[in-house]
């Protein structure tokens, strides 16, 4: 079978695929693909089409999602099996790869090129744009009430998609759910090459609505269903939102089937989520669920001590003891009280004492309100 014949089948297969997928989805994955050549494998007795594709990432996504559909169309057009091979061609108009290739052709240049590549690989990654860089495991104080959750989270961060997947962290406001979830993401980002999306449920909902209105849902689906790690904060926000719940259900299934890591946080147990579809709730029930409880005195003391040291603040032990004994609601309230004292000390130029702490935080320490984040000078 001649090359021209197979190229014709390839072009017609793309036309059919464009009609099936729609212009937007088709353009996103196939606009940069090119017919390269055709061949014949004598061992299998199959003709093959070889198509060029710009990157390994692009190749892997096309193979996992569209390969079987393309082969099926080619068979229907040719009346016999035609194999599809995807060859990474890159973009030859880019100067950097060409200059590296040219350097490798010069005597003695291979070592310098290799060293430059190693230097690039050793360069630490920058901050992930969707996560706080201070939400790490080394800043997460582990105690009796959160030890199980923290150990599971660390195991996930070392082996995403395989250890404890999916994973759901629940607990009241200010218990450190977001910190623990983002610590997973930050560790993966720093040590692995996985793609990561970290988003609040509110932003997930807003993005869903925007794409729905702009009729760009295929882009939304591709973004979330082809990431390696998906972290979604505060899923209770999706209560009574059937449309986005439906989308999350399908995204959940796609990622779980592909053995990609899913992590969620929630302010209550799954059993207490109301106005959620039964089938989405059934997916959340698949999660390893861990409960974060208010920290005990020893944990509160350690949290304050660690936070003060990170901020290079001189906080007497008696002040830390005072706060640890009198603020037991949650970690957020504890840190807010400490930050109030640190800010007062910096602005007034006064050292923090137990007397100043009692005066500045009298509402909090008497248990009549939440920690005050403003103060009177």
Secondary structure, 3 states (H helix, E strand, C coil): CCHHHHHHHHHHHHHHHHHHHCHHHHHHHHCCCEEEEEEEECCCCEEEEEEEECCHHHHHHHHHHCHHHHHHHHHHHHCCCEEEEEEECCCCCCHHHHHHHHHHHCCCCHHHHHHHHHHHHHCCCCCCCCCCCCCCHHHCCCCCCCHHHHHHHHHHHHCCCCCCCCEEEEECCCCCHHHHHHHHHHHHHHHCCCCEEEEEHHHHHHHHHHHHHHCCHHHHHHHHHCCCEEEEECHHHHCCCHHHHHHHHHHHHHHHHCCCEEEEEECCCHHHCCCCCHHHHHHHCCCEEEEECCCCHHHHHHHHHHHHHHCCCCCCHHHHHHHHHHCCCCHHHHHHHHHHHHHHHHHHCCCCCHHHHHHHCHHHHCCCCCCCCCCCC
